[in-house]
Amino acid sequence: MIKVRIKVIVLISIVALTAGIIIYNIYNNNQISVVTEEIKIENLPEEFDGFTILQLADLHSKSFGENQEDLINIINEQNFDMIAICGDMQDNDEEGYEIFITLLEGINNKEYVFYTPGNHGPFPFENDIGFTNFLSSDFNGRHRRVYNNEKTLSEAGERLKSLGVKLLNEAYEIKRGDSSLWVSELLYKEQLDVITNNEYDNNAINIAVTHYPMESVFDDENYRQHLSQYELVLAAHYHGGQWRIPGIGALFIPDINKAAYFPSQDRVSGLTEVGGIRQYVTRGLGAGGTYEFMRFRFFNRPEINLITLIKNYDKE
């Protein structure tokens, strides 16, 4: 009789624990954290000291409240100078970008909004070449081929542009006084040429917006020389591992060309360095997966990120 009672207690405990985990994660998937980070930059012009970037990514057509009102309200409560949207705002369905459009329409501060797609859309240009497809050929050739690919706006691109979103098919300059902050999409060589060929004064900094984080493939002489022009790279894609175990962290992240199990946790999200280049990776907002049952976050609250650039006076 005692053994039966013990078994019943154990069973009830397991059921209660499982139910608690499920309820918590359903709740957690619909909450939003505002993660702040201050990044010191040695050569930051004084005019950009305190410049704040709102980073958004990986919405995957998820809704936060009716007409995105929960997410919109949180964004509009923040103070920022620029928005960097790092891709995958749409899920697999072609009409899913309307959820993203609704979000953009509700954001008050759209003076500087920069967007790059990921492995999911919306894709702003027709016949966009995927990032992984052009990693297979020579370094300079792939940049020229991607950049010079005929750029015809898609329907989604037209919608984004009508809302003032800058699509990063060229480098953009933000001026403050005599100083400049340049924003470009990572890996477009011609964009970097504009930044580095003395068409601007030296009192400038360079920010790259990309979907895919820099990996070991970038720890190469050619890549380092190319990427060393950037003070900061903003990236996404990993979802913070999507499924996380408390006390352990992410069990898996999708690298560019392979799956990475049990990754080093310092590269899954937040500020890190690759080949001497600083990179900030957001955990993003939504969830992806090949199968519907995989599309949720486990012990991994959605987040938006406020990144403030601080002048590093210690280096002077």
C-alpha positions as CSV (number, residue, x, y, z in Angstrom):
1,M,0.0,0.0,0.0
2,I,2.8,2.4,0.9
3,K,4.6,1.6,-2.5
4,V,1.3,2.4,-4.3
5,R,1.0,5.7,-2.5
6,I,4.7,6.6,-3.3
7,K,4.1,5.8,-7.0
8,V,0.9,8.0,-7.0
9,I,2.8,10.8,-5.3
10,V,5.6,10.5,-7.8
11,L,3.2,10.4,-10.7
12,I,1.3,13.5,-9.5
13,S,4.6,15.3,-8.9
14,I,5.7,14.6,-12.5
15,V,2.4,15.7,-13.9
16,A,2.3,18.8,-11.8
17,L,5.9,19.7,-12.8
18,T,5.2,19.0,-16.5
19,A,2.1,21.2,-16.4
20,G,4.0,23.9,-14.6
21,I,6.8,23.9,-17.2
22,I,4.2,24.0,-20.1
23,I,2.2,26.9,-18.5
24,Y,5.4,28.8,-17.7
25,N,6.7,28.5,-21.2
26,I,3.4,29.5,-22.8
27,Y,3.4,32.6,-20.6
28,N,7.1,33.3,-21.2
29,N,6.8,33.0,-25.0
30,N,4.4,36.0,-24.9
31,Q,6.5,38.2,-22.7
32,I,9.2,40.6,-24.0
33,S,12.4,41.5,-22.3
34,V,14.2,44.8,-23.0
35,V,17.9,43.9,-22.9
36,T,20.3,46.8,-22.6
37,E,24.0,46.9,-23.5
38,E,26.6,49.7,-23.4
39,I,29.4,49.2,-25.9
40,K,32.6,51.3,-25.6
41,I,34.1,52.4,-28.9
42,E,37.6,53.9,-28.9
43,N,37.2,56.3,-31.8
44,L,33.6,57.2,-31.3
45,P,33.0,60.9,-32.2
46,E,31.5,62.9,-29.3
47,E,28.4,63.7,-31.4
48,F,27.6,59.9,-31.2
49,D,28.4,59.4,-27.6
50,G,25.2,57.9,-26.2
51,F,23.8,57.0,-29.6
52,T,21.3,54.2,-29.0
53,I,20.3,51.4,-31.4
54,L,17.1,49.4,-31.1
55,Q,17.8,45.9,-32.5
56,L,14.9,43.7,-33.6
57,A,15.0,40.3,-35.3
58,D,13.5,36.9,-35.8
59,L,9.8,37.8,-35.3
60,H,8.8,34.9,-37.6
61,S,5.3,36.4,-38.0
62,K,4.6,36.1,-34.3
63,S,2.0,38.4,-32.8
64,F,2.3,40.1,-29.4
65,G,-1.2,41.2,-28.7
66,E,-3.9,42.3,-31.1
67,N,-2.3,44.2,-34.0
68,Q,1.1,43.8,-32.3
69,E,0.0,46.3,-29.6
70,D,2.0,44.8,-26.8
71,L,5.3,44.9,-28.8
72,I,4.5,48.3,-30.3
73,N,3.8,49.8,-26.8
74,I,7.1,48.4,-25.4
75,I,9.1,49.8,-28.4
76,N,7.4,53.2,-28.2
77,E,8.3,53.5,-24.5
78,Q,12.0,53.3,-25.4
79,N,14.4,56.1,-26.4
80,F,16.6,55.3,-29.4
81,D,18.2,56.9,-32.4
82,M,18.1,54.1,-34.9
83,I,16.4,50.8,-35.5
84,A,18.4,47.8,-36.9
85,I,16.2,45.0,-38.1
86,C,18.2,41.8,-38.6
87,G,15.9,39.6,-40.6
88,D,13.5,36.7,-40.4
89,M,10.6,38.9,-39.5
90,Q,8.3,36.7,-41.6
91,D,7.7,33.0,-41.4
92,N,7.4,30.6,-44.3
93,D,4.1,31.8,-45.6
94,E,4.1,34.5,-48.3
95,E,1.5,36.6,-46.6
96,G,3.1,36.6,-43.2
97,Y,4.9,39.9,-43.7
98,E,1.7,41.8,-43.0
99,I,2.3,41.1,-39.4
100,F,5.7,42.8,-39.7
101,I,4.1,45.7,-41.6
102,T,1.6,46.2,-38.8
103,L,4.5,46.4,-36.3
104,L,6.3,49.0,-38.4
105,E,3.2,51.1,-38.9
106,G,2.8,51.3,-35.1
107,I,6.3,52.4,-34.3
108,N,6.5,56.2,-33.7
109,N,10.3,56.8,-34.2
110,K,11.0,55.7,-37.8
111,E,13.6,58.3,-38.7
112,Y,16.4,55.8,-39.2
113,V,15.1,52.2,-39.8
114,F,17.5,49.8,-41.5
115,Y,16.5,46.3,-42.6
116,T,18.2,43.2,-43.9
117,P,16.4,39.9,-44.7
118,G,17.5,36.5,-43.3
119,N,16.9,33.0,-44.5
120,H,13.2,33.9,-44.2
121,G,11.6,37.1,-45.5
122,P,10.2,39.4,-46.3
123,F,12.7,39.7,-49.1
124,P,12.8,43.3,-50.4
125,F,14.2,42.5,-53.8
126,E,13.2,40.1,-56.5
127,N,15.7,37.2,-57.0
128,D,17.6,37.9,-53.9
129,I,20.7,35.6,-53.6
130,G,20.8,33.8,-50.2
131,F,23.8,34.4,-47.9
132,T,24.8,30.7,-47.8
133,N,24.7,30.4,-51.6
134,F,27.5,32.9,-52.2
135,L,29.8,31.5,-49.6
136,S,31.0,28.9,-52.1
137,S,33.0,31.0,-54.5
138,D,36.0,33.4,-54.3
139,F,35.9,36.2,-51.8
140,N,35.9,39.3,-54.0
141,G,33.8,37.7,-56.7
142,R,30.9,36.8,-54.5
143,H,30.6,40.3,-53.1
144,R,30.6,41.9,-56.5
145,R,28.1,39.4,-57.8
146,V,25.7,39.9,-54.9
147,Y,26.0,43.7,-54.9
148,N,25.6,44.0,-58.7
149,N,22.7,41.6,-58.9
150,E,19.8,43.5,-60.5
151,K,17.9,45.0,-57.7
152,T,14.2,45.1,-58.5
153,L,11.9,45.8,-55.5
154,S,9.5,43.1,-54.6
155,E,6.0,43.8,-53.4
156,A,7.2,43.5,-49.8
157,G,10.1,45.8,-50.6
158,E,7.8,48.5,-52.0
159,R,5.7,48.3,-48.8
160,L,8.8,48.6,-46.6
161,K,10.2,51.5,-48.6
162,S,6.9,53.3,-48.4
163,L,7.2,53.2,-44.6
164,G,10.6,54.8,-44.8
165,V,12.6,51.6,-44.2
166,K,16.1,51.7,-45.6
167,L,16.8,48.4,-47.4
168,L,20.7,48.5,-47.2
169,N,21.3,47.8,-50.9
170,E,23.7,50.8,-50.3
171,A,25.6,52.3,-47.4
172,Y,23.8,55.0,-45.5
173,E,25.3,57.9,-43.6
174,I,23.9,59.4,-40.4
175,K,25.4,62.9,-39.9
176,R,25.8,64.7,-36.6
177,G,27.8,67.9,-36.9
178,D,31.0,67.1,-38.7
179,S,30.9,63.4,-37.7
180,S,29.3,60.4,-39.5
181,L,27.9,57.0,-38.6
182,W,27.8,54.7,-41.6
183,V,25.4,51.7,-41.7
184,S,25.7,49.0,-44.3
185,E,24.8,45.3,-44.8
186,L,27.6,43.0,-43.9
187,L,29.7,41.6,-46.8
188,Y,28.8,44.0,-49.5
189,K,32.3,44.9,-50.6
190,E,31.2,48.0,-52.7
191,Q,29.5,49.4,-49.6
192,L,32.7,49.2,-47.7
193,D,34.5,50.8,-50.6
194,V,32.3,53.8,-50.2
195,I,33.1,54.0,-46.6
196,T,36.9,53.4,-46.9
197,N,37.9,55.2,-50.1
198,N,38.2,58.7,-48.5
199,E,34.9,59.9,-49.7
200,Y,34.2,61.0,-46.2
201,D,36.3,62.4,-43.4
202,N,38.0,60.1,-40.8
203,N,35.7,61.2,-38.0
204,A,33.3,58.4,-38.7
205,I,32.3,54.9,-37.4
206,N,30.9,51.9,-39.2
207,I,28.0,49.6,-38.2
208,A,27.1,46.4,-40.0
209,V,23.6,45.0,-39.9
210,T,23.3,41.3,-40.8
211,H,21.2,38.3,-40.1
212,Y,23.8,35.6,-39.8
213,P,26.4,36.0,-37.1
214,M,30.1,35.9,-38.0
215,E,31.5,32.4,-37.5
216,S,34.9,30.7,-37.7
217,V,34.6,31.0,-41.5
218,F,35.2,34.7,-41.0
219,D,38.4,34.2,-39.0
220,D,40.4,34.3,-42.2
221,E,43.0,36.9,-43.4
222,N,40.8,38.1,-46.3
223,Y,37.7,38.4,-44.1
224,R,39.5,40.1,-41.3
225,Q,40.9,42.7,-43.6
226,H,37.5,43.3,-45.1
227,L,35.6,43.4,-41.8
228,S,38.1,45.3,-39.7
229,Q,36.5,48.5,-41.0
230,Y,33.5,47.8,-38.8
231,E,33.3,49.0,-35.2
232,L,30.3,46.8,-34.5
233,V,28.3,44.0,-36.3
234,L,24.7,43.5,-35.3
235,A,23.4,39.9,-35.9
236,A,20.6,37.5,-35.1
237,H,19.5,34.0,-36.4
238,Y,20.4,31.8,-33.4
239,H,17.2,32.7,-31.4
240,G,19.4,32.3,-28.3
241,G,19.4,28.6,-29.0
242,Q,15.5,28.6,-29.0
243,W,15.4,25.8,-26.5
244,R,17.5,26.5,-23.4
245,I,18.0,24.5,-20.3
246,P,18.2,26.5,-17.0
247,G,21.7,26.5,-15.7
248,I,23.1,25.1,-18.9
249,G,22.0,27.3,-21.7
250,A,21.5,26.6,-25.4
251,L,21.9,23.0,-26.6
252,F,22.0,23.9,-30.3
253,I,22.5,26.7,-32.8
254,P,22.3,26.7,-36.6
255,D,25.7,27.8,-37.9
256,I,25.9,29.1,-41.5
257,N,26.9,25.7,-43.0
258,K,26.3,23.2,-40.2
259,A,24.5,22.5,-37.0
260,A,26.4,23.2,-33.8
261,Y,25.5,21.2,-30.8
262,F,26.5,22.3,-27.3
263,P,27.9,25.6,-28.5
264,S,30.1,27.9,-26.4
265,Q,27.4,30.0,-24.6
266,D,29.3,33.3,-25.1
267,R,28.7,33.1,-28.8
268,V,24.9,32.3,-28.6
269,S,23.8,35.8,-27.7
270,G,25.1,39.1,-26.5
271,L,28.4,40.8,-27.1
272,T,31.3,38.7,-28.4
273,E,34.3,39.0,-30.7
274,V,35.1,37.1,-33.9
275,G,38.5,37.7,-35.5
276,G,38.9,40.8,-33.4
277,I,35.6,42.3,-34.6
278,R,32.9,43.0,-32.0
279,Q,29.5,41.5,-32.7
280,Y,26.2,41.7,-30.8
281,V,23.8,38.8,-31.3
282,T,20.1,39.2,-30.3
283,R,18.0,36.3,-29.2
284,G,15.1,37.8,-31.1
285,L,11.4,37.6,-30.7
286,G,9.9,34.5,-32.4
287,A,10.7,30.8,-33.1
288,G,11.4,28.8,-36.2
289,G,11.6,25.2,-37.1
290,T,11.0,22.6,-39.8
291,Y,7.9,21.3,-38.0
292,E,5.1,23.2,-36.3
293,F,5.6,21.5,-32.9
294,M,9.2,22.8,-32.8
295,R,8.2,26.4,-33.2
296,F,8.3,27.6,-29.6
297,R,10.9,28.9,-27.2
298,F,11.8,26.8,-24.2
299,F,13.0,28.8,-21.1
300,N,14.0,31.5,-23.5
301,R,12.0,34.8,-23.3
302,P,11.7,36.9,-26.4
303,E,13.8,40.1,-26.4
304,I,14.4,43.4,-28.1
305,N,17.8,45.1,-27.5
306,L,18.9,48.6,-26.7
307,I,22.6,49.1,-27.6
308,T,24.1,52.3,-26.5
309,L,27.5,53.4,-28.0
310,I,29.8,55.0,-25.4
311,K,33.0,56.9,-26.1
312,N,35.9,54.9,-24.6
313,Y,37.9,57.7,-22.9
314,D,40.1,55.1,-21.2
315,K,41.9,54.5,-24.5
316,E,42.8,58.2,-25.1
